[in-house]
Amino acid sequence: MPMTFSYRLIRDKSGFVAECVESEAAGEGKTAKDAVDALRRSLEERMFRPDAVAPPSHPAEETIELVLADESSSGERRSLDLGGPGDAR
């Protein structure tokens, strides 16, 4: 069963930023797809990287599903400052 996270997609001068609603993860890319893919990789690294010195004997079978957040239902827009150029609108 996949773990589901919501994200917001923001266009700026250099491309797109996909930011996770439930965590402090974000991904950037020249296209919306690239930004969402980068966010998925960031979440996978946080969720599935082994904390032990040796990797587990069998890799985790978990997957991450990303769904676009409906900003009209949340009432509050939160944005991450990634320290890059561009207008995060």
C-alpha positions in Angstrom: 0.0 0.0 0.0 1.5 3.4 -1.0 2.1 6.2 1.5 0.3 9.2 0.2 1.5 12.8 0.6 0.0 16.0 -0.7 2.1 18.7 -2.5 1.8 22.2 -3.8 3.2 23.2 -7.2 4.7 26.6 -7.5 6.1 28.2 -10.7 9.0 30.6 -10.4 11.5 32.2 -12.8 13.7 29.1 -13.0 11.0 26.5 -13.3 8.9 24.7 -10.7 8.9 23.9 -7.0 6.9 21.0 -5.6 6.6 21.3 -1.8 5.1 18.6 0.5 2.2 19.7 2.7 2.9 17.1 5.4 6.7 17.5 5.7 9.5 19.9 5.1 10.5 18.2 1.8 10.6 19.9 -1.5 11.8 19.3 -5.0 12.8 21.7 -7.8 12.9 21.2 -11.6 12.6 22.9 -15.0 9.3 21.2 -15.5 6.4 20.4 -13.2 7.1 16.7 -13.7 10.8 17.2 -12.8 9.9 19.0 -9.6 7.4 16.3 -8.5 10.0 13.6 -9.3 12.6 15.4 -7.2 10.1 15.7 -4.3 9.4 12.0 -4.6 13.1 11.2 -4.4 13.5 13.5 -1.4 10.7 11.8 0.4 12.0 8.3 -0.4 15.4 9.3 0.9 13.9 10.5 4.2 11.5 7.5 4.6 13.5 4.6 3.3 17.2 5.2 3.9 18.6 2.7 6.3 20.0 4.1 9.5 22.3 1.1 10.0 25.8 0.8 8.6 24.9 -2.2 6.5 21.8 -2.1 4.2 18.9 -4.3 5.1 18.9 -7.8 3.6 15.7 -7.1 1.7 14.7 -3.6 0.4 11.5 -2.0 1.5 8.5 -2.5 -0.8 6.9 0.8 0.2 6.0 3.3 -2.5 5.1 7.0 -2.3 2.1 8.4 -4.0 1.9 12.2 -4.5 -1.4 14.1 -4.9 -1.8 17.7 -5.8 -3.1 19.6 -2.7 -6.4 21.5 -3.0 -5.4 24.9 -1.7 -9.0 26.1 -1.5 -9.8 23.5 1.3 -6.7 24.1 3.4 -7.4 27.8 3.9 -3.7 28.6 4.5 -0.9 28.7 2.0 2.5 27.7 3.4 5.6 28.1 1.3 9.2 26.9 1.9 12.0 29.4 1.4 14.5 27.4 -0.6 16.9 30.3 -0.8 16.8 30.5 -4.6 16.0 33.3 -7.1 12.5 33.8 -8.4 9.1 34.7 -7.2 7.4 31.8 -5.4 4.0 32.5 -6.8 
